[in-house]
Amino acid sequence: MTNKELKGGGVIHDWRPEDEQFWENGGKQTASRNLWISIPALLLGFAVWVIWSVVVVRMPDAGFNFTKDQLFWLTALPALSGATLRIFYSFMVPVFGGRRWTALSTASLLIPMLWMGFALQNPNTPFSVFVIIALLCGLGGGNFSSSMSNISFFYPKSKQGTALGLNAGLGNLGVSTVQFVVPAVIGLSIIGTGVTLDNGKSLYLHNAAFVWVPFIALMAILAWFFMNDLSSAKASFKDQSVIFKRYHNWVMCILYLGTFGSFIGFSAAFPMLIKQSFADVDPLKVAFLGPLVGAMFRPVGGWLADKMGGARVTFFNFIVMAVATVGVIVFLPKDGTGGSFAGYFACFMVLFITTGIGNGSTFRMIPVIFRTLHERKNSLDLVNVARKESAAVVGFTGAFAAYGGFFIPKMFGWFGANSTLIMLIVFYVICLVITWWYYSRKGAEYPC
């Protein structure tokens, strides 16, 4: 491989990250460059995906006369479309190339943000238009699966946990970033005219969308000119679809639903849960801390998994998740009285931390499982076959788990806080047993 091939904006035909000499003589630097462009691009994807969770709170103040149910659907629809798009995005990198697809998928975020910005300037914009925009915001959620799949190709097996943890963890910061930035910018006269509120202040709700436009354009340009495509990562959808026949693809979907599904589901539901259980607490002042710590600890989960083994970290992580959920129940008010917000908030912070750690550790398990599978099968071109399948599984499990962003908030609405939390405890125990049986016990089928 030549130095020219290692530069951004082109195709690399010789990529051997498992070769230590290759890795130290340019491979590591190239992988790092692609990772550090991928991270902010993914952060913007998450910001677009969850932006409605903040905007709907202020829409009535801006003159939009929508019902509470309609506002809920604007929050929920991006989760549904994003999860569904992730299924397709999981397979796009080997078909189009990581550089091309990252640039294209990032640029596509301009569509909902520009449309949303203009639509929010007119209180007479019909609800049906916002429904379409909310569905288009799911493009940001889809980006996760292709981003994770792409980065997995650049790193050796021993470093994938840390790399994927950084990409996903810092990318997940888009959730807390949008919850922090939007309330600040909608009070500033950046562009267009605002609405005067009863307290005499002006509200510029359209800034919530327009503020992301220059950053999205910048990252799309950087991805196009400074990232790389890997010819060794090329594969058709048919080549990748073999994962649907892999039993462990579905097992890992369940485990990742327990970790990332909980993260995105709790992120969406946390403000609502605080408001319902502790009416005297302003949820917008504290709710962003949950997804913030969850995102910050995701790289820690990947790093721990690289050092201790993904299955071991995941096993103990599910124990803590179950215990923390019990703590949340203990500190909830009973029949509208009692309870402790300090205890409740602390237990939820532990729960968010464990979702982050579990996100990193479960993703570290996938490449190890599929490499072992193909080693036992004596597969031809072992490294590339295992890498392509594990990349597809990384993307698909992310798609499957993303439905937690819709169903967990809905469960709280259907069954109430106590019953939903009890069901989640049972689910975490099931995930714990699955992890132990298949991956962490002595004599496990695929120790990882």
KAPENOR-V271491 format. One record per residue. N is the residue number from 1. PHI is phi in whole degrees, -180 to 180 (* if undefined). PSI is psi in degrees with one decimal (999 if undefined). Layout:
BEGIN
N/PHI/PSI  N/PHI/PSI
END
This chain:
BEGIN
1/*/136.4  2/-93/161.8  3/-62/-31.4  4/-63/-39.5  5/-65/-29.7  6/-77/-13.0  7/-73/160.3  8/-73/161.5  9/90/5.3  10/-138/-174.7  11/-99/132.6  12/-101/121.6  13/-95/-18.5  14/-123/100.1  15/-129/112.6  16/-132/71.1  17/-65/-22.8  18/-76/-14.9  19/-81/111.8  20/-60/-40.4  21/-66/-43.0  22/-61/-42.5  23/-64/-42.6  24/-77/-22.7  25/-103/53.6  26/116/-28.4  27/-63/-44.9  28/-63/-42.6  29/-64/-39.9  30/-66/-43.8  31/-62/-41.9  32/-63/-41.3  33/-62/-44.1  34/-65/-37.8  35/-65/-45.8  36/-77/-11.2  37/-88/-36.1  38/-63/-38.5  39/-61/-55.7  40/-66/-30.4  41/-64/-41.2  42/-70/-37.4  43/-58/-42.5  44/-65/-35.6  45/-61/-44.7  46/-66/-37.8  47/-62/-45.2  48/-65/-37.5  49/-63/-39.7  50/-108/9.3  51/-60/-31.2  52/-67/-25.0  53/-61/-25.5  54/-97/-42.0  55/-63/-41.0  56/-62/-25.5  57/-64/-32.7  58/-105/-2.5  59/-60/-41.4  60/-59/-36.9  61/-66/-26.9  62/-87/2.8  63/99/8.7  64/-89/118.4  65/-96/64.7  66/-99/151.9  67/-75/164.8  68/-60/-38.3  69/-64/-41.2  70/-64/-41.2  71/-64/-37.6  72/-62/-42.0  73/-66/-33.1  74/-64/-31.0  75/-77/-36.1  76/-83/-33.0  77/-61/-39.6  78/-60/-33.4  79/-65/-41.6  80/-67/-49.5  81/-68/-37.7  82/-63/-43.3  83/-64/-41.4  84/-67/-43.4  85/-62/-32.0  86/-59/-32.9  87/-59/-44.1  88/-77/-38.8  89/-64/-25.2  90/-57/-28.5  91/-107/3.0  92/-80/-34.1  93/-61/-49.1  94/-66/-21.2  95/-84/-47.3  96/-101/-23.9  97/102/142.6  98/-65/-42.3  99/-65/-51.1  100/-60/-45.9  101/-71/-36.5  102/-63/-44.0  103/-64/-45.7  104/-67/-46.9  105/-68/-32.8  106/-70/-44.8  107/-61/-32.2  108/-63/-20.6  109/-68/-18.0  110/-64/-29.8  111/-62/-57.8  112/-67/-32.7  113/-72/-41.2  114/-68/-44.7  115/-64/-42.5  116/-63/-41.9  117/-60/-44.8  118/-70/-39.1  119/-65/-35.5  120/-73/-10.6  121/-83/-10.2  122/-122/107.1  123/-62/-13.5  124/-91/2.9  125/-60/125.6  126/-67/153.4  127/-58/-35.9  128/-60/-33.2  129/-67/-42.3  130/-67/-31.0  131/-61/-45.2  132/-64/-42.5  133/-64/-42.1  134/-61/-41.2  135/-64/-38.5  136/-68/-27.3  137/-64/-18.5  138/-63/-16.5  139/-56/-35.6  140/-66/-36.7  141/-69/-35.4  142/-63/-31.3  143/-58/-27.7  144/-59/-48.2  145/-64/-42.3  146/-70/-36.1  147/-65/-45.9  148/-67/-40.7  149/-60/-44.1  150/-63/-48.9  151/-66/-31.5  152/-61/-28.0  153/-72/-24.7  154/-84/-18.2  155/-115/146.8  156/-67/159.3  157/-54/-38.9  158/-70/-16.2  159/-117/3.3  160/-69/-33.7  161/-60/-47.1  162/-67/-44.2  163/-64/-47.8  164/-67/-33.4  165/-65/-41.3  166/-66/-46.0  167/-61/-49.3  168/-75/-42.5  169/-64/-49.9  170/-72/-29.9  171/-66/-39.9  172/-60/-20.0  173/-61/-15.0  174/-59/-29.6  175/-64/-52.7  176/-74/-30.5  177/-62/-46.0  178/-68/-33.3  179/-72/-20.8  180/-93/-41.5  181/-75/-45.5  182/-57/-48.3  183/-59/-25.9  184/-79/-44.3  185/-79/-22.4  186/-74/-4.9  187/-101/3.7  188/-111/141.5  189/-86/80.0  190/-90/-46.6  191/-153/143.9  192/75/-177.3  193/-104/152.3  194/-108/-175.6  195/-111/132.7  196/-84/125.5  197/-88/172.3  198/-61/-28.9  199/-86/6.0  200/90/-10.6  201/-82/160.3  202/-104/146.6  203/-119/121.4  204/-113/73.8  205/-64/-29.6  206/-64/-22.1  207/-61/-25.2  208/-57/-33.5  209/-94/-46.1  210/-64/-27.8  211/-62/-25.0  212/-88/-16.1  213/-59/-51.4  214/-64/-33.9  215/-71/-38.2  216/-63/-46.2  217/-61/-42.8  218/-62/-46.1  219/-69/-32.9  220/-64/-40.7  221/-66/-45.2  222/-62/-40.5  223/-62/-42.7  224/-66/-40.7  225/-94/-18.7  226/-125/-5.8  227/-93/179.2  228/-131/153.7  229/-100/144.9  230/-112/118.6  231/-65/-28.3  232/-71/-14.6  233/-91/0.0  234/-67/134.9  235/-165/145.4  236/-80/168.1  237/-61/-37.6  238/-62/-41.2  239/-62/-39.5  240/-81/-25.0  241/-66/-7.5  242/-61/-21.3  243/-63/-24.3  244/-70/-15.7  245/-95/-5.8  246/-87/116.6  247/-56/-40.2  248/-74/-16.1  249/-60/-44.8  250/-74/-33.1  251/-64/-44.4  252/-69/-27.8  253/-61/-41.6  254/-65/-45.8  255/-65/-38.9  256/-74/-28.0  257/-62/-36.7  258/-68/-28.8  259/-99/-69.0  260/-68/-38.1  261/-57/-38.8  262/-68/-41.1  263/-59/-53.6  264/-73/-32.4  265/-68/-45.9  266/-66/-36.0  267/-60/-40.4  268/-74/-34.9  269/-91/-21.2  270/-56/-48.8  271/-59/-42.1  272/-64/-41.6  273/-65/-41.5  274/-62/-46.3  275/-62/-39.8  276/-73/-36.2  277/-93/-31.5  278/-133/83.4  279/-63/-23.1  280/-86/1.8  281/-106/132.1  282/-81/108.2  283/-65/-30.0  284/-68/-16.3  285/-85/-19.2  286/-129/-20.5  287/-62/-32.6  288/-65/-18.9  289/-67/-29.5  290/-62/-60.7  291/-63/-25.6  292/-64/-51.1  293/-70/-33.2  294/-61/-44.2  295/-67/-40.9  296/-65/-31.1  297/-90/-5.9  298/-63/-45.9  299/-60/-31.4  300/-63/-40.4  301/-63/-41.8  302/-65/-41.4  303/-65/-45.6  304/-61/-39.4  305/-66/-37.4  306/-62/-35.2  307/-85/-40.0  308/-111/-14.6  309/104/131.1  310/-62/-40.8  311/-66/-40.0  312/-64/-45.0  313/-64/-43.5  314/-63/-40.8  315/-59/-53.8  316/-69/-29.2  317/-64/-40.6  318/-67/-30.5  319/-62/-47.9  320/-66/-37.0  321/-60/-44.3  322/-65/-43.7  323/-65/-43.4  324/-63/-36.9  325/-67/-37.6  326/-60/-42.5  327/-61/-40.1  328/-59/-42.9  329/-64/-42.2  330/-60/-39.6  331/-91/1.2  332/-72/145.8  333/-62/147.5  334/-108/119.5  335/55/37.0  336/83/1.0  337/-127/161.3  338/73/-152.6  339/83/165.9  340/-141/113.5  341/-65/-37.0  342/-60/-47.4  343/-66/-43.1  344/-59/-47.9  345/-65/-41.9  346/-62/-44.2  347/-65/-37.9  348/-68/-34.7  349/-64/-41.1  350/-61/-41.9  351/-63/-42.9  352/-65/-39.9  353/-60/-43.5  354/-71/-31.6  355/-64/-38.5  356/-66/-48.1  357/-61/-43.7  358/-66/-34.5  359/-59/-45.5  360/-69/-41.5  361/-73/-36.6  362/-67/-38.9  363/-68/-27.9  364/-69/-28.5  365/-69/-35.1  366/-60/-52.9  367/-62/-32.7  368/-68/-44.7  369/-59/-46.9  370/-79/-25.9  371/-69/-43.5  372/-62/-42.1  373/-57/-45.6  374/-79/-25.4  375/-64/-41.2  376/-70/-27.2  377/-87/-4.9  378/53/46.4  379/-63/142.5  380/-70/144.7  381/52/51.1  382/-48/-51.4  383/-62/-48.6  384/-69/-39.8  385/-64/-47.0  386/-65/-39.1  387/-66/-41.4  388/-67/-42.0  389/-68/-42.4  390/-66/-35.2  391/-64/-42.0  392/-65/-38.6  393/-68/-41.0  394/-55/-45.6  395/-68/-43.0  396/-70/-39.5  397/-63/-36.1  398/-63/-36.1  399/-68/-46.6  400/-60/-46.0  401/-70/-24.3  402/-64/-21.7  403/-64/-17.1  404/-61/-26.9  405/-65/-22.7  406/-98/-47.0  407/-76/-32.5  408/-65/-48.5  409/-60/-38.3  410/-65/-37.2  411/-62/-40.8  412/-62/-34.8  413/-74/-37.7  414/-75/-45.0  415/-112/-10.4  416/88/164.7  417/-64/-50.2  418/-60/-51.5  419/-64/-40.6  420/-64/-43.4  421/-65/-37.1  422/-64/-43.0  423/-63/-37.2  424/-68/-36.3  425/-60/-45.8  426/-60/-43.0  427/-64/-40.7  428/-65/-36.5  429/-66/-40.3  430/-61/-44.2  431/-62/-38.2  432/-61/-46.7  433/-65/-41.9  434/-61/-45.2  435/-60/-44.9  436/-64/-46.1  437/-68/-45.7  438/-89/-27.6  439/-132/-26.4  440/-114/-17.8  441/-76/162.0  442/-65/127.4  443/84/15.4  444/-62/152.6  445/-61/-43.9  446/-134/79.4  447/-63/133.9  448/-151/999
END
